[in-house]
Amino acid sequence: MAQDSASNGNHAVDVLNVQEGADNRSSSASKSNNEVCFCIPFLQKLIAEVMGTYFLIFAGCAAVVVNLNYEKVVTLPGISIVWGLAVMVLVYSVGHISGAHFNPAVTIAFATCKRFPWKQVPLYVIAQVLGSTLAIGSLRLIFSGEENRFPGTIPAGSNMQSLVLEFIITFYLMFIISGVATDNRAIGELAGLAVGSTVLLNVLFAGPISGASMNPARSLGPAIVHRQFKGIWVYVVGPILGAISGAWVYNLIRFTDKPPREITKSGSFLRGSRLNS
């Protein structure tokens, strides 16, 4: 779900050749304007990633903590719905600003496919981990004493079991993201619903086994705040490898020799045949 913008305002200086002094002043002014245009939107993206990741982790992990403290009142389906709805509303809220990654694995996967600039990856990842850490810190302040539960992810079985499961569910998630958010043939308006539903499904069946992280930031935030790093490598390696694989596999089936005009005709096949008859 990466929506990247780049400023292209310096070509006019190369086209027009006027006096050298005027050119230098014009070039420096254009460069200054371009730097401002780049820095401010990028800063807005980072803020959107911090806030989006904060609200996502706060909502999802709050459901986990409440469920642990109040006799399983939320239930596993309830926790799954919270995660799915949180992803959906945040995609629609800030997707047009930062791309609504909220996930280092998604950011890295897009970068490997050249759909996101590598130079912006480190700051995006820092913003996402920061948002997650702040969210868990807020929960720790709200639920103190005996209610201070660990809302992170720990393998219920072996590390290898959780690693494989995290790889598969993140592959599935990234495959869906690539389809609905990066392919012009898909219905982009349904991206939030599709991605949120995928997260809901994954948490529903993988939650009891691996915690259904799918997101290194989701696991790193609780681990940092509570200083519990058991099996943390599973939730870094698994989602990153799964997301990269999912993005590349979708790229393999995306390519086609048909122009978009012919592809869209297939969607109106019944209507066309009806008109011909």
N, C-alpha and C positions, 0 to 999 in steps of 0.2 A: 504494500500500500504506500509506496513511496511516491510522493509528488514533489519533484525537485524543480527549482527555478534557477536560472542563471541570467545575469545581466549582460546584454549585448549592446552597449551604447557607445563603443569607442571606434566603430568602423568609419564614421564620418571624418575623423581626423586623418585617416589614411587616404581617403579619397581626395580631399581638397589639399592642394599645395599652395600655401600663401607664404608670407614672409616668415623667416626662421624664428624670430622672436615671438611673433604672434602664435606660430605653431606650437612652440614650447609652452606658452602660457595656456593655450587651448588644451594641449595634451595633458598637462599637469592637472588642470581643472577637471577634465573628463575623467582622469584616473582617480582623483579625489572623490568625485561623485559616484563612480563605480564602486569604490571601496565602501562608501557609506551605504549604497544600495545592497551590497553583498552582506555587510556586517549586520545591519539592522534586521533584515528578513531571517538571516541565519540565527540570530539571537532569539528572535520570536519562535523559531522552530525548536530551539533548545528549551525555552521556557514551556512550550506546549508539550514537549516530551517529558519534562520533569513533572508538570502538573498532571498530565494524562496518566503517566505511570504511577504517580502518587495516588490518584483517585481509584485506579484499577486495583492496585495492591491493597489499599486501605479497605475497599469494599469487599474484595474476595477474602482477605485474611481476617477481616472483622467477622465475617460469616463463620469462618473456621473457629475463631476464639469464642464467639457466642455459643456455637454448637457444643464446644467442649465444656463451657462453664454452666450451661443451663440444660443439662440432661438431654442432649441431642435434639433440641427443639427445632433446629434448622433442617436437619437431616441431610444426607448426601445429595438427593435431588435438589433440595433447596440451595445448597452450596453451589451446585453445578449451574443452577439458574442465575444465581448472583454473579458468578464469573462471566457467564455468557452475556447477560444483560449489560454488565459493566463494560465489556469490550464493545458491544454494539453501540451504546450511546456515546462512548468516547470516540469511536471511529467517525461517527456522524458529527461530533462536536469539533474535533481538531484535525480530522483527516486531511482537510483542505489546507491546513497550515503546515504541519510537520510530516504528514504521511501516516501519522498514528501508528508508529512502529511499536513503542512501549516494550520492546524486546530486542536485546542485543543479537539474538540469533537471526531475527528477521532482518535487521540492519546489515549484518555481515553477509547474509545470503543474497540480499539485493546487490551488495557491492561486488560479490563474486560474479554476478550476472551483468555487471556494468549498468545497473539500474539505479545506482547510488554511488556518489563519489567517495573513494577510499579516504580522502583527506578529512572528510566529515565524520567518518565512522568512530574514531576515538571519543570525540566530544558527545556524539549521540549516545554511545555506550555509557559514558560517565553520567550523562543526564538521566538515563534510565535507571542506573544503579542508585543514583542519588535520590530519585523520586521514590524508589522502593524502600530505601533505608529510612527516609523521612516518614513514610507511611507506617512502617513497623515501629519506629520510634514513637509516633503519635499513639498507636495502639497500646504500646507499653505504658505510656503515661495514663491512658484512660483506664486500662485494666491492670491495676496494680495488686500487689500481694498475692493471694491464692488464685486470683483470676488472671494473673500474668502467665498465660500459656504460650507455648512455642507454636507459631502458626506456619512454620517452614515445612520443607519437604525432606523426609527421611525414607530410604527404601524399607518397605515392609518385609521383603524377602532378601535375596542376594543383590549385591550391587549390579551384577551382570543382568539380572532379570529387569531391574529398573532402568538400566542403561538401554537395553533393547526396546523396552516399552516407550521410553522417552524419545528415542530415535524415531519410532514408528508414528507416534501421535504428533510429533513436531513436523515430520515429513508430511503427514496428512494435512496439518494446519497450513504449512507453507505452500503446499500444492493448491489448496483452496484460495489462499491469498493471492498467489500468482495468477490464478484463473480469473478471479472476480475484480482484481484491482489493477492488473497490468495488461490485460488483453482487451483491445478495443471492441472485440466482438461480444464480450460479456456485458451484462447489464450492471454498469458501475453503481447505480443507485442502490442496488441490493448488497453491496460489499459488506456493509456493517452487519446486516442480518445474517449473511452467509458465514462470515468469520466468527461472529458471536455464537451462532448455532454450532459451529465446529468445536469451539472451545467448550461449550456446554456438554456436547456428546463425549468429548475426550475426558473431561473431569468425571463424568458419570460412571465410566467403566474403568478408567485408569487411576482415579483418585485413591481408592483403597490400597493400591499396589505400590505406586511410585509417588503419589501425591499429584500427578498430572501437572508438572511444572510447565513444560514447553517453553520456558523462559528463564534464562540464567539470572536475570534481575529479580524475578519473583522468588528464587531460592537464595540468592546472595543477600538480599535485604534482611530477611529474618536471621540468616546465619551471622551476619555482621553484628546486628543489634543484640542477639542472644548469645553470641559466641559459641554457636553449635555448628561445627563444620563437618559433621559425620556424613560421609558419602557425597560431599558437595561437588566433587569432580564429575559425578554422574550427571548432575543437573547443569553442568557447563558444557561438557563434551557431547552428551546425547542430543540436546536441543540444537546445538550449533551444527553438528553433522547432519542431523535430520532436516533442518531448515535448508541447508545448502543443497542437499540431495533432492528435496522436494522442489526447490526452485529450478534446478537444472533439468529434472525430469519433465517438468511442465514446459520448459523451453524446448525440449526435444519434440514434444507433440504440438507445440505452437506453430512451428514453421510449416508453411504450405506454399506450393507453387501457384495456387489460385489467387487471383486478385480479390480484394475485399468485396467488389461488386458481385462476383460469382458466388462467393460464400454466402452473402446475404440473400441471394435469390433462393437458396435452398429453404430458407425459413418461410418463404411465401409460395411454396410449391403447390399446396392445395388451392390457394387462391388463384394462382396462374392457370392451373389446369381447369379450374372451374370457368375461368374467363374464356379459355380456348374452346371449351365445349359449348 
